[in-house]
Amino acid sequence: MFINWQLRELNLKVVYYGPALSGKTTNLEQIHAKVDPKRRGELVSLKTQEDRTLYFDFLQIELGKISGLTPKIHLYTVPGQSYYEASRKLVLRGADGVVFVADSTPNRLRANLESWQNLKTHLASLEISFTDIPMVVQFNKRDLPNATAITTLKNVLRLNGQPTFEATAMQGQGVFETLKTIINGVVKQVQKEMK
Amino acid sequence: MANTANQYYRLRSGLTILPSHQRNIDDILSKLVQKVPARFVLLTDVTGQIISVRGEQGKINVVALGSLVAGDLAASQEIARLMGEYEDFQMILREGQLTHTFIVEAGRYFALMVQVSQEVPLGWARMLIQDASKQLPAVMEKELDKQDTAFSQKMEAETNQVLESENLSDLFDDALDDLWSE
């Protein structure tokens, strides 16, 4: 979080984390498409030639004034491919909240679990408490005919009360609810830290 | 509570810029632009949030640039660490046909980008940019004077009032609803 009292701005950073091809970039693309262009910046994507995230995607959205403060939300994705381990940790630096985008494709259970464990490791190395940082888990690709059951996904990840949402990010379903909930969680955490 | 700027680092990833900080930062950057001379200077925090811009901004998308500068610096720091060459106030130089671009770490909170014409001697630019990168974190460590202390207390009280309001989450929800078009 970064407060500029001169400009009366409250800046928050949310990172979309998850295994490769789970739909992190798609979430940001949908947000970019649905938010009034006057209230959002360009979607910055550092991609490989194969259109896969190389470093990060970035999108800034600006909310209307709240009691005189202008909140600016910085949304980032990490590269999901295991090869880009080092980059993921860098993107997590300074995160105020995390959205974990899990893949409901049946053969991706192991990838979900590895990414979840990897997130825990990186947060610990950045001295960010896994239990304190606001987090939302999005179960994406729920439109798949053989999508993994939600209970299975929850059991594999051993969720501990984190809010969850079912989504089909390609069609925009569940994207806004996820965004709203993580920002809500971040705001509550900021309030807690300010006390 | 001690009246030093350090108190504003208390939030996990947080940095709080007071008007006096902003004035001092802007002053350092304006002098840098003049002395080098630099075409364009951008200061972000380490997560890429813009703090100050000086020089010829033109049509540059500074928000996007801020995220890339911070990402570039973070990647270079990590490369240096992996190669066993890490040191504070790291500098990255990109030499172009018409301009050169420096990106430098300015203490633990800032990333500074400076663009200069290729006519500017690199050694001269490097020396001035390194000086500025050391002055910038010092701004945040300086003791606050009476006026700043009074201002910061007033702003802190106002901000706390906003942040402590029970319906803050609802206000954010409403602001997000306004943003979204189905």
Interface residues (C-beta under 8 A of the other chain):
Chain A: M1 F2 I3 N4 W5 Q6 N11 K13 K34 V35 D36 R39 G41 E42 V44 L46 Y55 F56 F58 Q60 I61 L63 G64 I66 S67 G68 L69 P71 K72 H74 Y76 A86 S87 K89 L90 V91 R93 G94 A95 D96 I128 F176 L179 K180 I183 N184 V187 K188 V190 Q191 E193 M194 K195
Chain B: R10 L11 R12 S13 G14 L15 T16 I17 L18 P19 Q22 D45 V46 T47 G48 Q49 I51 N61 V63 A64 S67 L68 G71 A74 A75 E78 L82 S152 M155 E158 T159 N160 Q161 V162 L163 E164 S165 L168 S169 L171 F172 D173 A175 L176 D178 L179 W180 S181 E182
